[in-house]
Amino acid sequence: MNVSKDLMAASATPLILAILKENDSYGYAIIKRVKEMSENQLIWTEGMLYPVLHRLEEHLLIESYLRKSELGRQRKYYRIKESGLAELELQRKQWKIVHNALARTWNEESNS
Amino acid sequence: MFDLETQIHLWSDHLRAHGKLSDADIDELENHLRDEIEDLIATGLTPDEAFLISVKRLGNVDAISHEFAKVNTENLWRHLLVETVDSQAKQQNRRDITLVVIFALLAGTLFKIPELFGFGLLDQDGEIKIFFIKNFSFFILPFIAAFFLIKRKSELKTWATILGIFILAAVIINVYPSFDHHNTEFLTNVHLPLFLWLVVGATYIGREWQGSQGRMNFIRFTGEAFIYGVLVMAGVMVLFLFTMVIFKAIQIDVGKFLTEYFLIYGGCAAAMITVYLVEAKKSVVENFAPILAKIFSPLFLIIMVAFLIVMIITGKSPFMERDFLIGFDFMLALVLGLVLYVISARDIRQPANLFDYLNLALIMAALVIDGVALSAILFRLSAFGITPNKLAALGENLALLGNLAGLAWLYIGYFNKKFDFTKIIKWQTDYLYVYFIWTAIVAFIFPIIFKFN
């Protein structure tokens, strides 16, 4: 099933921050991880991911650094910062409110 | 044969050509592409299949640039003067700007030094003295050379050589006697700056001055410096006129001060700033000279073909005065410039395109027109005898003609797939020697041959 574009965009920030909280990562790996976590339901494109990463970096939620991969290629890794962790926590609470509200209405639907 | 590396490079060049992505962005995307390709190859696809699929997945370049542009629109505009991010580059940049300021002041002051000994810039008639015109390049070019020598961290030996050339040239030029009419002196005035500019070129290129890559960069640099120089000078002139007018409003005439200080220091500063800007912006903003060349080369071709047709139909041969010969020299130089700057922006891996054929057509038209003109002048020369001006104009013509003929010949060979494009570039960059030698001959040897008349 296709997730709507708006929802994709809204969920991108918390997903990226959550993945970076697990450990530092780079673009390609993040897309793979999202695909894996969503059981192939969320397929991100690069044109969408990198701008978000750069915006987060600009807002000082994450930072980037260069590291050599096993193959000797320079890769740009991203690391979550303190303010990023705080932002993630904030987003988590917000999503939880939405999630709870939705869950309740859907429960009432199925109960009635 | 499918060459994965070449294909990946072409792809990232394509991204780069779009101009909306920074180098770091492109590196990141290229890495992404490579990751994807590796994964696909690991699942059993061949490299070309993996490449095709990965490129497709990455989405088309337009879409990517568009998405990226949303994030850094403002970056796109303030690229050139943006504060550099890492501290080392910042330091470097500050040092360069300091150099520019100091050199501009030094160059301006150098202009003023003769005045301290009662030798002002202007003579009684308010015209600039010939000494200053003759020595104009020595006031500013050594500082530009020094700027690059410092930037390229050149060895002491290079410093000594360059300085030696400048001093030697200055001594020779000023030891030569000066007579009225100033025929050979005029030629020296025109050719000396060109000669010294090529010397500056050696400092610009630095260590690899024998390779065609470095020389091509110098050719690019020259084109950009010309365009930026004109713009910066236009700014200086606007400021000049503005100052004149507002002070006039309160009945104070600042004309004398402005011409004696503002224009001299402003001119020197403009030259240094131009050099600094072109050097700083080279990878940030697309080069402008190739764009101009591409706009005007079709138009020039139309005019020249029209001229040829009219000349043939009316049966009129070009009227051979010296001025007209210089006019044809300019035509050749312009055509060379157009061709050269189209070449300079060309990706040597790409196959022949429309502009290559246009270049060849342009060269051909120029060769035919100049051939007609030359046959006329040679006839006149033998009838009326040789003057330094005619000989210089003729020499220029032959040098440019040789250059263009060589280019035409190589282009034809290239279209017939006899060799690849690098040979054309090598020819063009090697030909700089010819100009170097010719300008040196006119500047230094002509005065002796023609006894400074």
Interface residues (C-beta under 8 A of the other chain):
Chain A: Y26 G27 Y28 A29 T45 E46 G47 M48 Y50 P51 H54 R55 E58 R73 Q74 R75 K76
Chain B: A24 D25 D27 E28 L29 N31 H32 R34 D35 E36 R57 L58 G59 A63 I64 H66 E67 F68 K70 V71 N72
